[in-house]
Amino acid sequence: MTKIAIVKSIHPSAIQFLKNKPNFEFEIIEDFSKENLIKRLPSFDAITLKTAKLDAEIIDKCKKLKIISRHGVGLDNVDTNSIKKNNITLTITTKANAIAVSEHVMFMILNISKGSNMYDKTVREGNFLNRVKLKKSFELWDKKILIVGFGRVGKDLINKCKAFGMKAYVYDPFVDKKNIESFNGIKIEDINKFLQETDYVSIHAPLNKETKNLINSTNLKTMKKSSIIINTSRGGIVNEKDLNDALNKGLIHGAGLDVFEVEPPDLNNPLLKNKKILFSPHSATFTNECTERMGMESVENIINFFSNTLDKSKIIQL
Ligand SMILES: NC(=O)c1ccc[n+]([C@@H]2O[C@H](COP(=O)([O-])OP(=O)(O)OC[C@H]3O[C@@H](n4cnc5c(N)ncnc54)[C@H](O)[C@@H]3O)[C@@H](O)[C@H]2O)c1
C-alpha cells in the first residue's frame, strides 16, 4: 500500500478521488509544526503540500519519500537542495492556478480603475447627486499594460486584457519575441524605459536576485501619474516602502497587492494605511473552482507518478 500524507486538508473532491484508489491510503495532517512533521512524515511515500515548510532536516528524515506534490506552484516553502540530494520528485499544479490569478488581476485592475469604493461609498452615504463632482474613473480600452513575466499566469492574463481592448506589452527576457507575438503581445527589452509610458503593470515573474526591487523609487518616479501597479506574484518585487512613498506623493494612481514582503504583513506597516492600495491576503487562487482543481491535480500527480504516467511538465527539474 502506498501511503500519502496530506499536509493540510485539500478539496473534498480530491479526498473522494483518493478514497476510490484501492492501492493508496492517506492521512490528513493538520498540525504542521516542525516537531510533528519530523515525527509523522518518515512513514510516508508521498506528500501533498500546501504552505507548510519542509526544511532540510525534515526532508532528510523522510527515507521512504519518493514524491512531494506541491498544491500550487511556488517553491518558497521547500528545501530544493535536500529534495534533489534525496532523489525525491517535486511536482507542481501547473494547470490549476493561472485562471484564478489572472481573474484576480482583472478584478484589481477594474476595481481601482473604476473607483468602485468611491462610488459605493457615495450611494451608501446618501450623496448620490454628488456623482458629477466625483473624480472620473478610467477605461481599460486602448490602455497599455506591461505584463512582467510571461509564464502560465502572464499568458492567461494577456487574453483577458485583449478582450478589454488593451494594448499588451510583455517583459520576459526568457520568452522570445515570436512567442509573445503569437499572443498578440509586443516584447519589451528595456523595462525601465517602457515603465515611463505604460498605464498598467502586472507582475508575474518569480522573486529572485534579478526581480527583487524591480519596481523601485527610481523607476516609480518616471511613471505616469495615472498608472496602476498590480502584484499578485511575490512580495519584494515591488519595493513596498518606495510604492507607498510614490502613492503618497501622487507619482502613480493606485496599486493592487495580493502578496507582501513579509506575510502576514505587520499591522504597523504604513502600507496598510494607504487607501490608494487594494489589498487581498495572498488569496488570488482562493476560488472554489481553483481550490478544487489544485486539490485534484496535486493528488493526480502522485497517482500518475506511481503508475509512471506523470506528465514531465509537472516535474520541477532540480
Ligand atoms: N498570488 C498567488 O496566489 C499566486 C498564485 C500562483 C502563482 N503565483 C506567483 O506568480 C508568479 C508567476 O506564476 P506562473 O505560474 O506564471 O510562473 P511561471 O513559472 O509559469 O512563469 C514565470 C515567468 O517569469 C519569467 N521570468 C523569470 N525571471 C524573470 C525576470 N527577471 N524578468 C521577467 N520575467 C522573468 C519566466 O521566464 C517565466 O516565463 C510566480 O512567482 C508564482 O509564485 C502567485
The ligand as a Tripos MOL2 file, in Angstrom:
@<TRIPOS>MOLECULE
LIG
   44    48     1     0     0
SMALL
NO_CHARGES

@<TRIPOS>ATOM
      1 N1         -0.9090   35.1280   -5.5970 N.am      1 LIG1
      2 C1         -0.9790   33.8250   -5.7250 C.2       1 LIG1
      3 O1         -1.7510   33.1550   -5.0370 O.2       1 LIG1
      4 C2         -0.1460   33.1360   -6.7630 C.ar      1 LIG1
      5 C3         -0.6430   32.0020   -7.4140 C.ar      1 LIG1
      6 C4          0.0870   31.4200   -8.4230 C.ar      1 LIG1
      7 C5          1.3540   31.9270   -8.7600 C.ar      1 LIG1
      8 N2          1.8390   32.9750   -8.0560 N.ar      1 LIG1
      9 C6          3.1720   33.5030   -8.3840 C.3       1 LIG1
     10 O2          3.0800   34.1540   -9.6420 O.3       1 LIG1
     11 C7          4.3090   34.0400  -10.3470 C.3       1 LIG1
     12 C8          4.0320   33.5680  -11.7740 C.3       1 LIG1
     13 O3          3.4430   32.2730  -11.7220 O.3       1 LIG1
     14 P1          3.4240   31.3740  -13.0460 P.3       1 LIG1
     15 O4          2.7150   30.1310  -12.7020 O.co2     1 LIG1
     16 O5          3.0010   32.1860  -14.2120 O.co2     1 LIG1
     17 O6          5.0080   31.0700  -13.1780 O.3       1 LIG1
     18 P2          5.7800   30.5680  -14.4590 P.3       1 LIG1
     19 O7          6.9950   29.8890  -13.9350 O.co2     1 LIG1
     20 O8          4.8820   29.8390  -15.3900 O.co2     1 LIG1
     21 O9          6.2150   31.9500  -15.1910 O.3       1 LIG1
     22 C9          7.1560   32.8240  -14.6650 C.3       1 LIG1
     23 C10         7.7360   33.6300  -15.8180 C.3       1 LIG1
     24 O10         8.6030   34.6110  -15.2720 O.3       1 LIG1
     25 C11         9.6780   34.7600  -16.1880 C.3       1 LIG1
     26 N3         10.8290   35.3980  -15.5640 N.ar      1 LIG1
     27 C12        11.8360   34.8410  -14.8460 C.ar      1 LIG1
     28 N4         12.7190   35.7810  -14.4740 N.ar      1 LIG1
     29 C13        12.2630   36.9490  -14.9720 C.ar      1 LIG1
     30 C14        12.7550   38.2850  -14.9290 C.ar      1 LIG1
     31 N5         13.9190   38.5800  -14.3230 N.pl3     1 LIG1
     32 N6         12.0310   39.2450  -15.5200 N.ar      1 LIG1
     33 C15        10.8600   38.9590  -16.1550 C.ar      1 LIG1
     34 N7         10.3680   37.6960  -16.2570 N.ar      1 LIG1
     35 C16        11.0550   36.7190  -15.6620 C.ar      1 LIG1
     36 C17         9.9740   33.3400  -16.6460 C.3       1 LIG1
     37 O11        10.6830   33.3460  -17.8770 O.3       1 LIG1
     38 C18         8.5760   32.7720  -16.7990 C.3       1 LIG1
     39 O12         8.0920   32.9220  -18.1120 O.3       1 LIG1
     40 C19         5.1880   33.0880   -9.5230 C.3       1 LIG1
     41 O13         6.0750   33.8590   -8.7230 O.3       1 LIG1
     42 C20         4.2090   32.4050   -8.5870 C.3       1 LIG1
     43 O14         4.8040   32.0020   -7.3830 O.3       1 LIG1
     44 C21         1.1240   33.6060   -7.0850 C.ar      1 LIG1
@<TRIPOS>BOND
     1     1     2 1
     2     2     3 2
     3     2     4 1
     4     4     5 ar
     5     4    44 ar
     6     5     6 ar
     7     6     7 ar
     8     7     8 ar
     9     8     9 1
    10     8    44 ar
    11     9    10 1
    12     9    42 1
    13    10    11 1
    14    11    12 1
    15    11    40 1
    16    12    13 1
    17    13    14 1
    18    14    15 2
    19    14    16 1
    20    14    17 1
    21    17    18 1
    22    18    19 2
    23    18    20 1
    24    18    21 1
    25    21    22 1
    26    22    23 1
    27    23    24 1
    28    23    38 1
    29    24    25 1
    30    25    26 1
    31    25    36 1
    32    26    27 ar
    33    26    35 ar
    34    27    28 ar
    35    28    29 ar
    36    29    30 ar
    37    29    35 ar
    38    30    31 1
    39    30    32 ar
    40    32    33 ar
    41    33    34 ar
    42    34    35 ar
    43    36    37 1
    44    36    38 1
    45    38    39 1
    46    40    41 1
    47    40    42 1
    48    42    43 1
@<TRIPOS>SUBSTRUCTURE
     1 LIG1         1 GROUP 0 **** ****
